[in-house]
Each structure stands twice: as structure tokens, then as C-alpha cells.
Amino acid sequence: MQLGARLRGLRIAADVTREAAGYSIRASESKISRMELGRVGFKERDVTDLLALYGVPEQDRTELLALAREANRPGWWQAYSDVLPAWFLNYLDLEQAAELIRSYEIQFVPGLLQTEAYARAVIAIGHGRRQKREIDRRVELRMARQTMLTRPGGPRLWAVLDEAVLLRPMGGRAIHREQLEALLKLIEAPSVQLQVVPFSAGGHAAAGGAFSILRFAHEEVPDVVFLEQLTGGLYLDRQEDVDQYAAAAGRLFIEATTPERTADVIHRALRQL
């Protein structure tokens, strides 16, 4: 996405149409559009030809060609392609590159904050008929994803939970208690901010359902909204759509209890267990 955005900026600055850019690399205008949106892979030869067309001096091409090679290098999570659909692997690409992840959950603790036992209980709901090995692999991946919250330069997670998440004993009371106790430790991490929308708030800004908004460090890469559905995932990057979800997230952060009170809310849920 970063490389595509950089190429788009160079093309516009050079006053080259997408049609002309496509012709120069023996491709269609639509392929140039997909490249600039980061939705297809990059051939280094194509990037070299486009940089020449856009008048980029040879000595200034090194960074972008290195970026093209990096964009084509598979991430560690691709090793789980045997148990995960392509649409979710796309999400993992975005998640690992994000600077900030804002999410709202109405049923489960976010995957990045789940304990192993809780994750297994959640995964079993949708994949209980799968072989144990596949469920084990999915749990293993979910645990591996969580390490990015503690790595240098990793993304920050700002999550809002509906109060029902804290009160629904997923996997049984013992597993749920362990999960709530884990949240009390996780909210102390500098990369995690957690809030809860109480039942007393009534209807609220995100009544439509769970969502995540991913923001990236590079200004030229737009935010992406991710909506997970029963059989797939929906990605929204049109500015009008992103703005609506960003506004909903902003209102949620106001309507939810403050981060300083999150521990009190979790302790109350533990007492109810």
C-alpha cells in the first residue's frame, strides 16, 4: 500500500495518466489502479519501468525498488495459509503494518488480548467440526499475533468492549475468569488502551456491530476499516466510509467509561462471576 501510494504520487506529479502508465508496462489501466491501491503484487521490472516513465533519477530509485522487494516478501503468517482463508491473510498483512488499531467488540475479547484457553473456546464456536490440528494451528497463530503489541515499533491497540463481553462466560467460568484477570495485566501495557461501554449507556454510536480501523505510519497510506463477517471479511477504504467509522469510534471513546476506570469495571465483572 505504501509503495502503491508513492507510485501514484509520482505519476500525478509527472502528469501521466493511468492508461499511459499501463501501456508502458504492457498492462491495463485497471492494473495500475490496483497497484496504486496496494491490491496486487509488484514486479521489480514494472516498478523500474514506471519510475523511468515518471522521470525519477536512477540514483533516487533505490529506496522504492527495495520497497518493491519487501512488498513481495511473504510474512511469517503466510505459513498458516493451510488453515486460513485468503481474505483473513490479507487482514494480517494490514495488521502487522499498522501503527494504530482501533476496534469495537460486542461479543468477544479482541483476538490480540485473548488467553490461549479463551481463544480456543472462541475458535471452536465457528470451527468446532474441524480437525483438532486445524484448531490448534489457529490458536497458535492467534497467540503469535499478540507478540506485535510488545515489539519495538509495533502497533498500539485502542479497543472498546461492550459490557456484555465481560459478562459472557466464554468457555466456562474458569476460562472466563482467567481471561478477565489477564485483561487486568494487559491494560497496564503502554501499547494497550481498553474501554468498556456499560449497559447504562443505552444505545450508542456503534450499534451496527463490531469493526476495526487500521491506521498506518505513512501519511500517503489511507486508513482501512475491517468488518469480519461469517464467511468473509469486508475492507473499506473509501474516505466517506472511513470517516463514518472514525466518527463512530470517536463517539464510542466518549460514551465508554474512561481508561482509568476499566480496571474497576473488570473487577466488578469478576465479582459477578
Buried (B, 14 or more C-beta within 10 A) or exposed (E): BBBBBBBBEBBEEBEBEBEBBBBBBEBEBEBBBBBBBBBBEBBEEBBBBBBEBBEBEEEEBEEBBEBBEEBEEEEEBEEBEEBBEEBBBBBBBBBBBBBBBBBBBBBBBBBBBBBBBBBBBBBBEEEEEBEEEBBBBBBBBBBEBBEBBEEEEBBBBBBBBBBEBBBEBBBEEEBBBBBBBBBBEBBEBEBBBBBBBBEEBEEBBBEEEBBBBBBBEEEEBBBBBBBBEEEEBEBBBEEEBBEBBBEBBEEBBEBBBEBEEBBEBBEBBBEEE
